[in-house]
Amino acid sequence: MIKRQLTNTIISNHKNGFIDIIYGPRRIGKTTLVSQILSKLKNLNNSETIKIFNGDYLEDREIFSNTSFIHLKKLLKKQQLW
């Protein structure tokens, strides 16, 4: 697996209470980048409850078709916030 240079940058620049979104064209390494970030986070705080959505799946796209604050708040309720 190719080590992504952005891994440490994303982890060090994250602010608690904010959501980080990684987006871009297909097949450029977004999933690999997220996997590397999660691997480092598990080593840091042993978090097992991080929520991941994948735009390739219809179910995940439908979740974000409703962008109301209440809907998104319910979606993230009980999730580990990093």
Distance bins in CASP14 RR format, pairs under 12 A and 6 or more apart:
PFRMAT RR
TARGET T0000
AUTHOR 0000-0000-0000
RMODE 2
METHOD distances of the structure
MODEL  1
1 7 0 0 0 0 0 1 0 0 0 0 0
1 29 0 0 0 0 0 1 0 0 0 0 0
1 31 0 0 0 0 0 1 0 0 0 0 0
1 32 1 0 0 1 0 0 0 0 0 0 0
1 33 0 0 0 0 0 1 0 0 0 0 0
1 35 1 0 0 1 0 0 0 0 0 0 0
1 36 1 0 0 1 0 0 0 0 0 0 0
1 39 0 0 0 0 1 0 0 0 0 0 0
2 28 0 0 0 0 0 1 0 0 0 0 0
2 29 0 0 0 0 1 0 0 0 0 0 0
2 31 0 0 0 0 0 1 0 0 0 0 0
2 32 1 0 0 1 0 0 0 0 0 0 0
2 33 0 0 0 0 1 0 0 0 0 0 0
2 35 0 0 0 0 0 1 0 0 0 0 0
2 36 0 0 0 0 1 0 0 0 0 0 0
3 29 0 0 0 0 0 1 0 0 0 0 0
3 32 0 0 0 0 1 0 0 0 0 0 0
3 33 0 0 0 0 1 0 0 0 0 0 0
3 35 0 0 0 0 0 1 0 0 0 0 0
3 36 1 0 0 1 0 0 0 0 0 0 0
3 37 0 0 0 0 0 1 0 0 0 0 0
3 39 0 0 0 0 0 1 0 0 0 0 0
3 40 0 0 0 0 0 1 0 0 0 0 0
4 10 0 0 0 0 1 0 0 0 0 0 0
4 11 0 0 0 0 0 1 0 0 0 0 0
4 22 0 0 0 0 0 1 0 0 0 0 0
4 28 0 0 0 0 0 1 0 0 0 0 0
4 29 1 0 0 1 0 0 0 0 0 0 0
4 30 0 0 0 0 1 0 0 0 0 0 0
4 31 0 0 0 0 0 1 0 0 0 0 0
4 32 1 0 0 1 0 0 0 0 0 0 0
4 33 1 0 1 0 0 0 0 0 0 0 0
4 34 0 0 0 0 1 0 0 0 0 0 0
4 35 0 0 0 0 1 0 0 0 0 0 0
4 36 1 0 1 0 0 0 0 0 0 0 0
4 37 0 0 0 0 1 0 0 0 0 0 0
4 39 0 0 0 0 0 1 0 0 0 0 0
4 40 0 0 0 0 0 1 0 0 0 0 0
5 29 0 0 0 0 0 1 0 0 0 0 0
5 32 0 0 0 0 0 1 0 0 0 0 0
5 33 0 0 0 0 1 0 0 0 0 0 0
5 36 0 0 0 0 0 1 0 0 0 0 0
6 12 0 0 0 0 0 1 0 0 0 0 0
6 13 0 0 0 0 1 0 0 0 0 0 0
6 14 0 0 0 0 0 1 0 0 0 0 0
6 20 0 0 0 0 0 1 0 0 0 0 0
6 22 0 0 0 0 1 0 0 0 0 0 0
6 28 0 0 0 0 0 1 0 0 0 0 0
6 29 0 0 0 0 0 1 0 0 0 0 0
6 30 0 0 0 0 0 1 0 0 0 0 0
6 32 0 0 0 0 0 1 0 0 0 0 0
6 33 1 0 0 1 0 0 0 0 0 0 0
6 34 0 0 0 0 0 1 0 0 0 0 0
6 36 0 0 0 0 1 0 0 0 0 0 0
6 37 0 0 0 0 1 0 0 0 0 0 0
6 40 0 0 0 0 0 1 0 0 0 0 0
7 13 0 0 0 0 0 1 0 0 0 0 0
7 14 0 0 0 0 0 1 0 0 0 0 0
7 20 0 0 0 0 0 1 0 0 0 0 0
7 22 0 0 0 0 0 1 0 0 0 0 0
7 29 0 0 0 0 0 1 0 0 0 0 0
7 32 0 0 0 0 1 0 0 0 0 0 0
7 33 1 0 0 1 0 0 0 0 0 0 0
7 34 0 0 0 0 1 0 0 0 0 0 0
7 35 0 0 0 0 1 0 0 0 0 0 0
7 36 1 0 1 0 0 0 0 0 0 0 0
7 37 1 0 1 0 0 0 0 0 0 0 0
7 38 0 0 0 0 1 0 0 0 0 0 0
7 39 0 0 0 0 1 0 0 0 0 0 0
7 40 1 0 0 1 0 0 0 0 0 0 0
7 41 0 0 0 0 0 1 0 0 0 0 0
8 14 0 0 0 0 0 1 0 0 0 0 0
8 33 0 0 0 0 0 1 0 0 0 0 0
8 36 0 0 0 0 1 0 0 0 0 0 0
8 37 0 0 0 0 1 0 0 0 0 0 0
8 40 1 0 0 1 0 0 0 0 0 0 0
8 41 0 0 0 0 0 1 0 0 0 0 0
8 44 0 0 0 0 0 1 0 0 0 0 0
9 20 0 0 0 0 0 1 0 0 0 0 0
9 22 0 0 0 0 0 1 0 0 0 0 0
9 33 0 0 0 0 0 1 0 0 0 0 0
9 36 0 0 0 0 0 1 0 0 0 0 0
9 37 0 0 0 0 0 1 0 0 0 0 0
9 40 0 0 0 0 0 1 0 0 0 0 0
10 18 0 0 0 0 0 1 0 0 0 0 0
10 20 1 0 0 1 0 0 0 0 0 0 0
10 21 0 0 0 0 0 1 0 0 0 0 0
10 22 1 0 0 1 0 0 0 0 0 0 0
10 30 0 0 0 0 0 1 0 0 0 0 0
10 33 1 0 0 1 0 0 0 0 0 0 0
10 34 0 0 0 0 1 0 0 0 0 0 0
10 36 0 0 0 0 1 0 0 0 0 0 0
10 37 1 0 1 0 0 0 0 0 0 0 0
10 38 0 0 0 0 0 1 0 0 0 0 0
10 40 0 0 0 0 1 0 0 0 0 0 0
10 41 0 0 0 0 0 1 0 0 0 0 0
10 82 0 0 0 0 0 1 0 0 0 0 0
11 20 0 0 0 0 1 0 0 0 0 0 0
11 33 0 0 0 0 0 1 0 0 0 0 0
11 34 0 0 0 0 0 1 0 0 0 0 0
11 36 0 0 0 0 1 0 0 0 0 0 0
11 37 1 0 0 1 0 0 0 0 0 0 0
11 38 0 0 0 0 0 1 0 0 0 0 0
11 39 0 0 0 0 0 1 0 0 0 0 0
11 40 1 0 0 1 0 0 0 0 0 0 0
11 41 1 0 0 1 0 0 0 0 0 0 0
11 42 0 0 0 0 0 1 0 0 0 0 0
11 43 0 0 0 0 0 1 0 0 0 0 0
11 44 0 0 0 0 1 0 0 0 0 0 0
11 45 0 0 0 0 0 1 0 0 0 0 0
11 82 0 0 0 0 1 0 0 0 0 0 0
12 20 0 0 0 0 0 1 0 0 0 0 0
12 37 0 0 0 0 0 1 0 0 0 0 0
12 40 0 0 0 0 0 1 0 0 0 0 0
12 44 0 0 0 0 0 1 0 0 0 0 0
13 20 0 0 0 0 1 0 0 0 0 0 0
13 37 0 0 0 0 0 1 0 0 0 0 0
14 20 1 0 1 0 0 0 0 0 0 0 0
14 21 0 0 0 0 0 1 0 0 0 0 0
14 22 0 0 0 0 0 1 0 0 0 0 0
14 37 0 0 0 0 1 0 0 0 0 0 0
14 40 0 0 0 0 0 1 0 0 0 0 0
14 41 0 0 0 0 1 0 0 0 0 0 0
14 44 0 0 0 0 0 1 0 0 0 0 0
14 81 0 0 0 0 0 1 0 0 0 0 0
14 82 1 0 0 1 0 0 0 0 0 0 0
15 81 0 0 0 0 0 1 0 0 0 0 0
15 82 0 0 0 0 0 1 0 0 0 0 0
16 45 0 0 0 0 0 1 0 0 0 0 0
16 80 0 0 0 0 0 1 0 0 0 0 0
16 81 1 0 0 1 0 0 0 0 0 0 0
16 82 1 0 0 1 0 0 0 0 0 0 0
17 76 0 0 0 0 0 1 0 0 0 0 0
17 79 0 0 0 0 0 1 0 0 0 0 0
17 80 0 0 0 0 0 1 0 0 0 0 0
17 81 1 0 1 0 0 0 0 0 0 0 0
17 82 0 0 0 0 1 0 0 0 0 0 0
18 76 0 0 0 0 0 1 0 0 0 0 0
18 81 0 0 0 0 1 0 0 0 0 0 0
18 82 0 0 0 0 1 0 0 0 0 0 0
19 50 0 0 0 0 0 1 0 0 0 0 0
19 51 0 0 0 0 1 0 0 0 0 0 0
19 52 0 0 0 0 0 1 0 0 0 0 0
19 53 0 0 0 0 0 1 0 0 0 0 0
19 64 0 0 0 0 0 1 0 0 0 0 0
19 72 0 0 0 0 1 0 0 0 0 0 0
19 73 0 0 0 0 0 1 0 0 0 0 0
19 75 0 0 0 0 0 1 0 0 0 0 0
19 76 0 0 0 0 1 0 0 0 0 0 0
19 79 0 0 0 0 0 1 0 0 0 0 0
19 81 0 0 0 0 1 0 0 0 0 0 0
19 82 0 0 0 0 1 0 0 0 0 0 0
20 30 0 0 0 0 0 1 0 0 0 0 0
20 33 0 0 0 0 0 1 0 0 0 0 0
20 34 0 0 0 0 1 0 0 0 0 0 0
20 37 0 0 0 0 1 0 0 0 0 0 0
20 38 0 0 0 0 0 1 0 0 0 0 0
20 41 0 0 0 0 0 1 0 0 0 0 0
20 50 0 0 0 0 0 1 0 0 0 0 0
20 51 0 0 0 0 0 1 0 0 0 0 0
20 52 0 0 0 0 0 1 0 0 0 0 0
20 81 0 0 0 0 0 1 0 0 0 0 0
20 82 0 0 0 0 1 0 0 0 0 0 0
21 30 0 0 0 0 0 1 0 0 0 0 0
21 34 0 0 0 0 0 1 0 0 0 0 0
21 52 0 0 0 0 0 1 0 0 0 0 0
21 53 0 0 0 0 1 0 0 0 0 0 0
21 55 0 0 0 0 0 1 0 0 0 0 0
21 64 0 0 0 0 0 1 0 0 0 0 0
22 28 0 0 0 0 0 1 0 0 0 0 0
22 29 0 0 0 0 1 0 0 0 0 0 0
22 30 1 0 1 0 0 0 0 0 0 0 0
22 31 0 0 0 0 1 0 0 0 0 0 0
22 32 0 0 0 0 0 1 0 0 0 0 0
22 33 1 0 0 1 0 0 0 0 0 0 0
22 34 1 0 0 1 0 0 0 0 0 0 0
22 35 0 0 0 0 0 1 0 0 0 0 0
22 36 0 0 0 0 0 1 0 0 0 0 0
22 37 0 0 0 0 1 0 0 0 0 0 0
22 38 0 0 0 0 0 1 0 0 0 0 0
22 52 0 0 0 0 0 1 0 0 0 0 0
22 53 0 0 0 0 0 1 0 0 0 0 0
22 54 0 0 0 0 0 1 0 0 0 0 0
22 55 0 0 0 0 0 1 0 0 0 0 0
23 29 0 0 0 0 0 1 0 0 0 0 0
23 30 1 0 0 1 0 0 0 0 0 0 0
23 31 0 0 0 0 0 1 0 0 0 0 0
23 33 0 0 0 0 0 1 0 0 0 0 0
23 34 0 0 0 0 0 1 0 0 0 0 0
23 53 0 0 0 0 0 1 0 0 0 0 0
23 54 0 0 0 0 0 1 0 0 0 0 0
23 55 0 0 0 0 1 0 0 0 0 0 0
23 64 0 0 0 0 0 1 0 0 0 0 0
24 30 1 0 0 1 0 0 0 0 0 0 0
24 31 0 0 0 0 0 1 0 0 0 0 0
24 33 0 0 0 0 0 1 0 0 0 0 0
24 55 0 0 0 0 0 1 0 0 0 0 0
26 54 0 0 0 0 0 1 0 0 0 0 0
26 55 0 0 0 0 1 0 0 0 0 0 0
26 56 0 0 0 0 1 0 0 0 0 0 0
27 56 0 0 0 0 0 1 0 0 0 0 0
29 35 0 0 0 0 1 0 0 0 0 0 0
29 36 0 0 0 0 1 0 0 0 0 0 0
29 37 0 0 0 0 0 1 0 0 0 0 0
30 36 0 0 0 0 0 1 0 0 0 0 0
30 37 0 0 0 0 0 1 0 0 0 0 0
30 52 0 0 0 0 0 1 0 0 0 0 0
30 53 0 0 0 0 0 1 0 0 0 0 0
30 54 0 0 0 0 1 0 0 0 0 0 0
30 55 0 0 0 0 1 0 0 0 0 0 0
30 56 0 0 0 0 0 1 0 0 0 0 0
31 37 0 0 0 0 0 1 0 0 0 0 0
31 38 0 0 0 0 0 1 0 0 0 0 0
31 52 0 0 0 0 1 0 0 0 0 0 0
31 53 0 0 0 0 0 1 0 0 0 0 0
31 54 1 0 0 1 0 0 0 0 0 0 0
31 55 0 0 0 0 0 1 0 0 0 0 0
31 56 0 0 0 0 1 0 0 0 0 0 0
32 38 0 0 0 0 0 1 0 0 0 0 0
32 39 0 0 0 0 0 1 0 0 0 0 0
33 39 0 0 0 0 0 1 0 0 0 0 0
33 40 0 0 0 0 0 1 0 0 0 0 0
33 52 0 0 0 0 0 1 0 0 0 0 0
34 40 0 0 0 0 0 1 0 0 0 0 0
34 41 0 0 0 0 0 1 0 0 0 0 0
34 50 0 0 0 0 1 0 0 0 0 0 0
34 51 0 0 0 0 0 1 0 0 0 0 0
34 52 1 0 0 1 0 0 0 0 0 0 0
34 53 0 0 0 0 0 1 0 0 0 0 0
34 54 0 0 0 0 1 0 0 0 0 0 0
35 41 0 0 0 0 0 1 0 0 0 0 0
35 42 0 0 0 0 0 1 0 0 0 0 0
35 50 0 0 0 0 0 1 0 0 0 0 0
35 52 0 0 0 0 1 0 0 0 0 0 0
35 54 0 0 0 0 0 1 0 0 0 0 0
36 42 0 0 0 0 0 1 0 0 0 0 0
36 43 0 0 0 0 0 1 0 0 0 0 0
37 43 0 0 0 0 0 1 0 0 0 0 0
37 44 0 0 0 0 0 1 0 0 0 0 0
37 47 0 0 0 0 0 1 0 0 0 0 0
37 50 0 0 0 0 1 0 0 0 0 0 0
37 52 0 0 0 0 0 1 0 0 0 0 0
37 82 0 0 0 0 1 0 0 0 0 0 0
38 44 0 0 0 0 0 1 0 0 0 0 0
38 45 0 0 0 0 0 1 0 0 0 0 0
38 46 0 0 0 0 0 1 0 0 0 0 0
38 47 0 0 0 0 1 0 0 0 0 0 0
38 48 0 0 0 0 1 0 0 0 0 0 0
38 49 0 0 0 0 0 1 0 0 0 0 0
38 50 1 0 0 1 0 0 0 0 0 0 0
38 51 0 0 0 0 0 1 0 0 0 0 0
38 52 1 0 0 1 0 0 0 0 0 0 0
38 80 0 0 0 0 0 1 0 0 0 0 0
38 82 0 0 0 0 1 0 0 0 0 0 0
39 46 0 0 0 0 0 1 0 0 0 0 0
39 47 0 0 0 0 0 1 0 0 0 0 0
39 50 0 0 0 0 0 1 0 0 0 0 0
40 46 0 0 0 0 0 1 0 0 0 0 0
40 47 0 0 0 0 0 1 0 0 0 0 0
40 50 0 0 0 0 0 1 0 0 0 0 0
40 82 0 0 0 0 0 1 0 0 0 0 0
41 47 1 0 1 0 0 0 0 0 0 0 0
41 48 0 0 0 0 0 1 0 0 0 0 0
41 49 0 0 0 0 0 1 0 0 0 0 0
41 50 1 0 0 1 0 0 0 0 0 0 0
41 52 0 0 0 0 0 1 0 0 0 0 0
41 80 0 0 0 0 1 0 0 0 0 0 0
41 81 0 0 0 0 0 1 0 0 0 0 0
41 82 1 0 0 1 0 0 0 0 0 0 0
42 48 1 0 0 1 0 0 0 0 0 0 0
42 49 0 0 0 0 0 1 0 0 0 0 0
42 50 0 0 0 0 1 0 0 0 0 0 0
42 80 0 0 0 0 0 1 0 0 0 0 0
42 82 0 0 0 0 0 1 0 0 0 0 0
44 50 0 0 0 0 0 1 0 0 0 0 0
44 82 0 0 0 0 1 0 0 0 0 0 0
45 80 0 0 0 0 1 0 0 0 0 0 0
45 81 0 0 0 0 0 1 0 0 0 0 0
45 82 1 0 0 1 0 0 0 0 0 0 0
46 80 0 0 0 0 0 1 0 0 0 0 0
46 82 0 0 0 0 0 1 0 0 0 0 0
47 79 0 0 0 0 0 1 0 0 0 0 0
47 80 1 0 1 0 0 0 0 0 0 0 0
47 81 0 0 0 0 1 0 0 0 0 0 0
47 82 1 0 0 1 0 0 0 0 0 0 0
48 79 0 0 0 0 0 1 0 0 0 0 0
48 80 1 0 0 1 0 0 0 0 0 0 0
48 82 0 0 0 0 0 1 0 0 0 0 0
49 76 0 0 0 0 0 1 0 0 0 0 0
49 77 0 0 0 0 0 1 0 0 0 0 0
49 78 1 0 0 1 0 0 0 0 0 0 0
49 79 1 0 0 1 0 0 0 0 0 0 0
49 80 1 1 0 0 0 0 0 0 0 0 0
49 81 0 0 0 0 1 0 0 0 0 0 0
49 82 0 0 0 0 1 0 0 0 0 0 0
50 76 0 0 0 0 0 1 0 0 0 0 0
50 79 1 0 0 1 0 0 0 0 0 0 0
50 80 1 0 1 0 0 0 0 0 0 0 0
50 81 0 0 0 0 1 0 0 0 0 0 0
50 82 1 0 0 1 0 0 0 0 0 0 0
51 60 0 0 0 0 0 1 0 0 0 0 0
51 63 0 0 0 0 0 1 0 0 0 0 0
51 72 0 0 0 0 0 1 0 0 0 0 0
51 75 1 0 0 1 0 0 0 0 0 0 0
51 76 1 0 0 1 0 0 0 0 0 0 0
51 77 0 0 0 0 0 1 0 0 0 0 0
51 78 0 0 0 0 1 0 0 0 0 0 0
51 79 1 0 1 0 0 0 0 0 0 0 0
51 80 0 0 0 0 1 0 0 0 0 0 0
51 81 0 0 0 0 1 0 0 0 0 0 0
51 82 0 0 0 0 0 1 0 0 0 0 0
52 60 0 0 0 0 1 0 0 0 0 0 0
52 63 0 0 0 0 0 1 0 0 0 0 0
52 79 0 0 0 0 0 1 0 0 0 0 0
52 80 0 0 0 0 0 1 0 0 0 0 0
52 82 0 0 0 0 0 1 0 0 0 0 0
53 59 0 0 0 0 1 0 0 0 0 0 0
53 60 1 0 1 0 0 0 0 0 0 0 0
53 61 0 0 0 0 1 0 0 0 0 0 0
53 62 0 0 0 0 0 1 0 0 0 0 0
53 63 1 0 0 1 0 0 0 0 0 0 0
53 64 1 0 0 1 0 0 0 0 0 0 0
53 72 0 0 0 0 0 1 0 0 0 0 0
53 75 0 0 0 0 1 0 0 0 0 0 0
53 76 0 0 0 0 0 1 0 0 0 0 0
53 79 0 0 0 0 0 1 0 0 0 0 0
54 60 1 0 1 0 0 0 0 0 0 0 0
54 61 0 0 0 0 1 0 0 0 0 0 0
54 63 0 0 0 0 0 1 0 0 0 0 0
54 64 0 0 0 0 0 1 0 0 0 0 0
55 61 1 0 1 0 0 0 0 0 0 0 0
55 62 0 0 0 0 0 1 0 0 0 0 0
55 63 0 0 0 0 1 0 0 0 0 0 0
55 64 0 0 0 0 1 0 0 0 0 0 0
55 65 0 0 0 0 0 1 0 0 0 0 0
57 63 0 0 0 0 1 0 0 0 0 0 0
57 64 0 0 0 0 0 1 0 0 0 0 0
58 64 0 0 0 0 0 1 0 0 0 0 0
58 65 0 0 0 0 0 1 0 0 0 0 0
59 65 0 0 0 0 0 1 0 0 0 0 0
60 75 0 0 0 0 0 1 0 0 0 0 0
62 71 0 0 0 0 0 1 0 0 0 0 0
62 75 0 0 0 0 0 1 0 0 0 0 0
63 71 0 0 0 0 1 0 0 0 0 0 0
63 72 0 0 0 0 1 0 0 0 0 0 0
63 74 0 0 0 0 0 1 0 0 0 0 0
63 75 1 0 0 1 0 0 0 0 0 0 0
63 76 0 0 0 0 0 1 0 0 0 0 0
64 71 0 0 0 0 1 0 0 0 0 0 0
64 72 0 0 0 0 1 0 0 0 0 0 0
64 75 0 0 0 0 1 0 0 0 0 0 0
64 76 0 0 0 0 0 1 0 0 0 0 0
65 71 0 0 0 0 1 0 0 0 0 0 0
65 72 0 0 0 0 0 1 0 0 0 0 0
66 72 0 0 0 0 1 0 0 0 0 0 0
66 73 0 0 0 0 0 1 0 0 0 0 0
66 74 0 0 0 0 0 1 0 0 0 0 0
66 75 0 0 0 0 1 0 0 0 0 0 0
67 73 0 0 0 0 0 1 0 0 0 0 0
67 75 0 0 0 0 0 1 0 0 0 0 0
68 74 0 0 0 0 1 0 0 0 0 0 0
68 75 0 0 0 0 0 1 0 0 0 0 0
69 75 0 0 0 0 0 1 0 0 0 0 0
69 76 0 0 0 0 0 1 0 0 0 0 0
70 76 0 0 0 0 0 1 0 0 0 0 0
70 77 0 0 0 0 0 1 0 0 0 0 0
71 77 0 0 0 0 0 1 0 0 0 0 0
72 79 0 0 0 0 0 1 0 0 0 0 0
73 79 0 0 0 0 0 1 0 0 0 0 0
76 82 0 0 0 0 0 1 0 0 0 0 0
END
